[in-house]
Amino acid sequence: MKLLNIALKEVKITFRDRMALLILLAMPFILMTIMGMALG
């Protein structure tokens, strides 16, 4: 139960920090685009 509380706290902090959220969501798409252009 303690682990769940820690995880929820971290998720709340991440969603409060807009820049971290943007990086978290945008980086996979950027990497897929770069890899697709390089290998495709």
mmCIF file of the N, C-alpha and C atoms, coordinates in Angstrom:
data_MODEL
# 
_entry.id   MODEL 
# 
loop_
_atom_site.group_PDB 
_atom_site.id 
_atom_site.type_symbol 
_atom_site.label_atom_id 
_atom_site.label_alt_id 
_atom_site.label_comp_id 
_atom_site.label_asym_id 
_atom_site.label_entity_id 
_atom_site.label_seq_id 
_atom_site.pdbx_PDB_ins_code 
_atom_site.Cartn_x 
_atom_site.Cartn_y 
_atom_site.Cartn_z 
_atom_site.occupancy 
_atom_site.B_iso_or_equiv 
_atom_site.pdbx_formal_charge 
_atom_site.auth_seq_id 
_atom_site.auth_comp_id 
_atom_site.auth_asym_id 
_atom_site.auth_atom_id 
_atom_site.pdbx_PDB_model_num 
ATOM 1   N N  . MET A 1 1  ? 0.832  -1.202 0.000   1.00 0.00 ? 1  MET A N  1 
ATOM 2   C CA . MET A 1 1  ? 0.000  0.000  0.000   1.00 0.00 ? 1  MET A CA 1 
ATOM 3   C C  . MET A 1 1  ? 0.869  1.255  0.000   1.00 0.00 ? 1  MET A C  1 
ATOM 4   N N  . LYS A 1 2  ? 1.997  1.173  0.692   1.00 0.00 ? 2  LYS A N  1 
ATOM 5   C CA . LYS A 1 2  ? 2.901  2.310  0.736   1.00 0.00 ? 2  LYS A CA 1 
ATOM 6   C C  . LYS A 1 2  ? 3.438  2.641  -0.658  1.00 0.00 ? 2  LYS A C  1 
ATOM 7   N N  . LEU A 1 3  ? 3.746  1.584  -1.416  1.00 0.00 ? 3  LEU A N  1 
ATOM 8   C CA . LEU A 1 3  ? 4.269  1.762  -2.769  1.00 0.00 ? 3  LEU A CA 1 
ATOM 9   C C  . LEU A 1 3  ? 3.239  2.455  -3.659  1.00 0.00 ? 3  LEU A C  1 
ATOM 10  N N  . LEU A 1 4  ? 1.979  2.094  -3.515  1.00 0.00 ? 4  LEU A N  1 
ATOM 11  C CA . LEU A 1 4  ? 0.911  2.717  -4.297  1.00 0.00 ? 4  LEU A CA 1 
ATOM 12  C C  . LEU A 1 4  ? 0.794  4.203  -3.972  1.00 0.00 ? 4  LEU A C  1 
ATOM 13  N N  . ASN A 1 5  ? 0.896  4.547  -2.699  1.00 0.00 ? 5  ASN A N  1 
ATOM 14  C CA . ASN A 1 5  ? 0.827  5.955  -2.301  1.00 0.00 ? 5  ASN A CA 1 
ATOM 15  C C  . ASN A 1 5  ? 1.980  6.757  -2.886  1.00 0.00 ? 5  ASN A C  1 
ATOM 16  N N  . ILE A 1 6  ? 3.167  6.176  -2.883  1.00 0.00 ? 6  ILE A N  1 
ATOM 17  C CA . ILE A 1 6  ? 4.329  6.858  -3.454  1.00 0.00 ? 6  ILE A CA 1 
ATOM 18  C C  . ILE A 1 6  ? 4.142  7.049  -4.958  1.00 0.00 ? 6  ILE A C  1 
ATOM 19  N N  . ALA A 1 7  ? 3.655  6.022  -5.639  1.00 0.00 ? 7  ALA A N  1 
ATOM 20  C CA . ALA A 1 7  ? 3.431  6.107  -7.082  1.00 0.00 ? 7  ALA A CA 1 
ATOM 21  C C  . ALA A 1 7  ? 2.387  7.171  -7.414  1.00 0.00 ? 7  ALA A C  1 
ATOM 22  N N  . LEU A 1 8  ? 1.311  7.231  -6.658  1.00 0.00 ? 8  LEU A N  1 
ATOM 23  C CA . LEU A 1 8  ? 0.276  8.247  -6.898  1.00 0.00 ? 8  LEU A CA 1 
ATOM 24  C C  . LEU A 1 8  ? 0.818  9.652  -6.686  1.00 0.00 ? 8  LEU A C  1 
ATOM 25  N N  . LYS A 1 9  ? 1.638  9.820  -5.673  1.00 0.00 ? 9  LYS A N  1 
ATOM 26  C CA . LYS A 1 9  ? 2.250  11.128 -5.410  1.00 0.00 ? 9  LYS A CA 1 
ATOM 27  C C  . LYS A 1 9  ? 3.131  11.552 -6.580  1.00 0.00 ? 9  LYS A C  1 
ATOM 28  N N  . GLU A 1 10 ? 3.912  10.625 -7.111  1.00 0.00 ? 10 GLU A N  1 
ATOM 29  C CA . GLU A 1 10 ? 4.785  10.927 -8.246  1.00 0.00 ? 10 GLU A CA 1 
ATOM 30  C C  . GLU A 1 10 ? 3.971  11.285 -9.487  1.00 0.00 ? 10 GLU A C  1 
ATOM 31  N N  . VAL A 1 11 ? 2.881  10.578 -9.716  1.00 0.00 ? 11 VAL A N  1 
ATOM 32  C CA . VAL A 1 11 ? 2.023  10.877 -10.866 1.00 0.00 ? 11 VAL A CA 1 
ATOM 33  C C  . VAL A 1 11 ? 1.413  12.268 -10.728 1.00 0.00 ? 11 VAL A C  1 
ATOM 34  N N  . LYS A 1 12 ? 0.958  12.611 -9.542  1.00 0.00 ? 12 LYS A N  1 
ATOM 35  C CA . LYS A 1 12 ? 0.386  13.942 -9.315  1.00 0.00 ? 12 LYS A CA 1 
ATOM 36  C C  . LYS A 1 12 ? 1.413  15.035 -9.555  1.00 0.00 ? 12 LYS A C  1 
ATOM 37  N N  . ILE A 1 13 ? 2.634  14.829 -9.095  1.00 0.00 ? 13 ILE A N  1 
ATOM 38  C CA . ILE A 1 13 ? 3.696  15.818 -9.298  1.00 0.00 ? 13 ILE A CA 1 
ATOM 39  C C  . ILE A 1 13 ? 3.999  15.972 -10.784 1.00 0.00 ? 13 ILE A C  1 
ATOM 40  N N  . THR A 1 14 ? 4.056  14.856 -11.500 1.00 0.00 ? 14 THR A N  1 
ATOM 41  C CA . THR A 1 14 ? 4.354  14.899 -12.930 1.00 0.00 ? 14 THR A CA 1 
ATOM 42  C C  . THR A 1 14 ? 3.259  15.634 -13.692 1.00 0.00 ? 14 THR A C  1 
ATOM 43  N N  . PHE A 1 15 ? 2.005  15.398 -13.355 1.00 0.00 ? 15 PHE A N  1 
ATOM 44  C CA . PHE A 1 15 ? 0.922  16.077 -14.053 1.00 0.00 ? 15 PHE A CA 1 
ATOM 45  C C  . PHE A 1 15 ? 0.841  17.558 -13.700 1.00 0.00 ? 15 PHE A C  1 
ATOM 46  N N  . ARG A 1 16 ? 1.379  17.952 -12.554 1.00 0.00 ? 16 ARG A N  1 
ATOM 47  C CA . ARG A 1 16 ? 1.426  19.363 -12.191 1.00 0.00 ? 16 ARG A CA 1 
ATOM 48  C C  . ARG A 1 16 ? 2.508  20.104 -12.969 1.00 0.00 ? 16 ARG A C  1 
ATOM 49  N N  . ASP A 1 17 ? 3.603  19.401 -13.282 1.00 0.00 ? 17 ASP A N  1 
ATOM 50  C CA . ASP A 1 17 ? 4.731  20.001 -13.991 1.00 0.00 ? 17 ASP A CA 1 
ATOM 51  C C  . ASP A 1 17 ? 4.488  19.875 -15.497 1.00 0.00 ? 17 ASP A C  1 
ATOM 52  N N  . ARG A 1 18 ? 4.090  20.963 -16.127 1.00 0.00 ? 18 ARG A N  1 
ATOM 53  C CA . ARG A 1 18 ? 3.696  20.939 -17.543 1.00 0.00 ? 18 ARG A CA 1 
ATOM 54  C C  . ARG A 1 18 ? 4.850  20.555 -18.463 1.00 0.00 ? 18 ARG A C  1 
ATOM 55  N N  . MET A 1 19 ? 6.061  21.047 -18.179 1.00 0.00 ? 19 MET A N  1 
ATOM 56  C CA . MET A 1 19 ? 7.199  20.752 -19.047 1.00 0.00 ? 19 MET A CA 1 
ATOM 57  C C  . MET A 1 19 ? 7.547  19.264 -18.994 1.00 0.00 ? 19 MET A C  1 
ATOM 58  N N  . ALA A 1 20 ? 7.520  18.682 -17.819 1.00 0.00 ? 20 ALA A N  1 
ATOM 59  C CA . ALA A 1 20 ? 7.812  17.250 -17.686 1.00 0.00 ? 20 ALA A CA 1 
ATOM 60  C C  . ALA A 1 20 ? 6.755  16.431 -18.419 1.00 0.00 ? 20 ALA A C  1 
ATOM 61  N N  . LEU A 1 21 ? 5.510  16.842 -18.333 1.00 0.00 ? 21 LEU A N  1 
ATOM 62  C CA . LEU A 1 21 ? 4.429  16.134 -19.018 1.00 0.00 ? 21 LEU A CA 1 
ATOM 63  C C  . LEU A 1 21 ? 4.604  16.224 -20.532 1.00 0.00 ? 21 LEU A C  1 
ATOM 64  N N  . LEU A 1 22 ? 4.984  17.394 -21.016 1.00 0.00 ? 22 LEU A N  1 
ATOM 65  C CA . LEU A 1 22 ? 5.210  17.573 -22.452 1.00 0.00 ? 22 LEU A CA 1 
ATOM 66  C C  . LEU A 1 22 ? 6.342  16.674 -22.937 1.00 0.00 ? 22 LEU A C  1 
ATOM 67  N N  . ILE A 1 23 ? 7.431  16.642 -22.200 1.00 0.00 ? 23 ILE A N  1 
ATOM 68  C CA . ILE A 1 23 ? 8.562  15.794 -22.582 1.00 0.00 ? 23 ILE A CA 1 
ATOM 69  C C  . ILE A 1 23 ? 8.163  14.325 -22.538 1.00 0.00 ? 23 ILE A C  1 
ATOM 70  N N  . LEU A 1 24 ? 7.433  13.950 -21.508 1.00 0.00 ? 24 LEU A N  1 
ATOM 71  C CA . LEU A 1 24 ? 7.010  12.562 -21.342 1.00 0.00 ? 24 LEU A CA 1 
ATOM 72  C C  . LEU A 1 24 ? 6.148  12.093 -22.511 1.00 0.00 ? 24 LEU A C  1 
ATOM 73  N N  . LEU A 1 25 ? 5.290  12.958 -23.020 1.00 0.00 ? 25 LEU A N  1 
ATOM 74  C CA . LEU A 1 25 ? 4.390  12.580 -24.106 1.00 0.00 ? 25 LEU A CA 1 
ATOM 75  C C  . LEU A 1 25 ? 4.996  12.789 -25.488 1.00 0.00 ? 25 LEU A C  1 
ATOM 76  N N  . ALA A 1 26 ? 5.844  13.797 -25.651 1.00 0.00 ? 26 ALA A N  1 
ATOM 77  C CA . ALA A 1 26 ? 6.364  14.142 -26.973 1.00 0.00 ? 26 ALA A CA 1 
ATOM 78  C C  . ALA A 1 26 ? 7.580  13.315 -27.380 1.00 0.00 ? 26 ALA A C  1 
ATOM 79  N N  . MET A 1 27 ? 8.412  12.936 -26.441 1.00 0.00 ? 27 MET A N  1 
ATOM 80  C CA . MET A 1 27 ? 9.660  12.250 -26.786 1.00 0.00 ? 27 MET A CA 1 
ATOM 81  C C  . MET A 1 27 ? 9.455  10.942 -27.559 1.00 0.00 ? 27 MET A C  1 
ATOM 82  N N  . PRO A 1 28 ? 8.507  10.083 -27.192 1.00 0.00 ? 28 PRO A N  1 
ATOM 83  C CA . PRO A 1 28 ? 8.327  8.866  -27.999 1.00 0.00 ? 28 PRO A CA 1 
ATOM 84  C C  . PRO A 1 28 ? 7.976  9.159  -29.461 1.00 0.00 ? 28 PRO A C  1 
ATOM 85  N N  . PHE A 1 29 ? 7.153  10.178 -29.702 1.00 0.00 ? 29 PHE A N  1 
ATOM 86  C CA . PHE A 1 29 ? 6.788  10.526 -31.070 1.00 0.00 ? 29 PHE A CA 1 
ATOM 87  C C  . PHE A 1 29 ? 7.976  11.097 -31.829 1.00 0.00 ? 29 PHE A C  1 
ATOM 88  N N  . ILE A 1 30 ? 8.778  11.909 -31.166 1.00 0.00 ? 30 ILE A N  1 
ATOM 89  C CA . ILE A 1 30 ? 9.968  12.473 -31.800 1.00 0.00 ? 30 ILE A CA 1 
ATOM 90  C C  . ILE A 1 30 ? 10.948 11.359 -32.156 1.00 0.00 ? 30 ILE A C  1 
ATOM 91  N N  . LEU A 1 31 ? 11.162 10.439 -31.225 1.00 0.00 ? 31 LEU A N  1 
ATOM 92  C CA . LEU A 1 31 ? 12.083 9.333  -31.487 1.00 0.00 ? 31 LEU A CA 1 
ATOM 93  C C  . LEU A 1 31 ? 11.578 8.430  -32.608 1.00 0.00 ? 31 LEU A C  1 
ATOM 94  N N  . MET A 1 32 ? 10.275 8.159  -32.645 1.00 0.00 ? 32 MET A N  1 
ATOM 95  C CA . MET A 1 32 ? 9.717  7.336  -33.724 1.00 0.00 ? 32 MET A CA 1 
ATOM 96  C C  . MET A 1 32 ? 9.902  8.016  -35.079 1.00 0.00 ? 32 MET A C  1 
ATOM 97  N N  . THR A 1 33 ? 9.713  9.325  -35.121 1.00 0.00 ? 33 THR A N  1 
ATOM 98  C CA . THR A 1 33 ? 9.883  10.068 -36.366 1.00 0.00 ? 33 THR A CA 1 
ATOM 99  C C  . THR A 1 33 ? 11.328 10.010 -36.837 1.00 0.00 ? 33 THR A C  1 
ATOM 100 N N  . ILE A 1 34 ? 12.259 10.246 -35.934 1.00 0.00 ? 34 ILE A N  1 
ATOM 101 C CA . ILE A 1 34 ? 13.677 10.216 -36.292 1.00 0.00 ? 34 ILE A CA 1 
ATOM 102 C C  . ILE A 1 34 ? 14.090 8.820  -36.752 1.00 0.00 ? 34 ILE A C  1 
ATOM 103 N N  . MET A 1 35 ? 13.682 7.803  -36.013 1.00 0.00 ? 35 MET A N  1 
ATOM 104 C CA . MET A 1 35 ? 14.047 6.433  -36.383 1.00 0.00 ? 35 MET A CA 1 
ATOM 105 C C  . MET A 1 35 ? 13.389 6.027  -37.707 1.00 0.00 ? 35 MET A C  1 
ATOM 106 N N  . GLY A 1 36 ? 12.165 6.461  -37.925 1.00 0.00 ? 36 GLY A N  1 
ATOM 107 C CA . GLY A 1 36 ? 11.480 6.157  -39.179 1.00 0.00 ? 36 GLY A CA 1 
ATOM 108 C C  . GLY A 1 36 ? 12.165 6.788  -40.374 1.00 0.00 ? 36 GLY A C  1 
ATOM 109 N N  . MET A 1 37 ? 12.630 8.022  -40.205 1.00 0.00 ? 37 MET A N  1 
ATOM 110 C CA . MET A 1 37 ? 13.340 8.693  -41.297 1.00 0.00 ? 37 MET A CA 1 
ATOM 111 C C  . MET A 1 37 ? 14.709 8.058  -41.535 1.00 0.00 ? 37 MET A C  1 
ATOM 112 N N  . ALA A 1 38 ? 15.368 7.652  -40.461 1.00 0.00 ? 38 ALA A N  1 
ATOM 113 C CA . ALA A 1 38 ? 16.710 7.080  -40.589 1.00 0.00 ? 38 ALA A CA 1 
ATOM 114 C C  . ALA A 1 38 ? 16.678 5.676  -41.196 1.00 0.00 ? 38 ALA A C  1 
ATOM 115 N N  . LEU A 1 39 ? 15.691 4.893  -40.831 1.00 0.00 ? 39 LEU A N  1 
ATOM 116 C CA . LEU A 1 39 ? 15.653 3.498  -41.270 1.00 0.00 ? 39 LEU A CA 1 
ATOM 117 C C  . LEU A 1 39 ? 14.697 3.240  -42.431 1.00 0.00 ? 39 LEU A C  1 
ATOM 118 N N  . GLY A 1 40 ? 13.831 4.187  -42.704 1.00 0.00 ? 40 GLY A N  1 
ATOM 119 C CA . GLY A 1 40 ? 12.812 3.955  -43.724 1.00 0.00 ? 40 GLY A CA 1 
ATOM 120 C C  . GLY A 1 40 ? 13.109 4.528  -45.015 1.00 0.00 ? 40 GLY A C  1 
# 
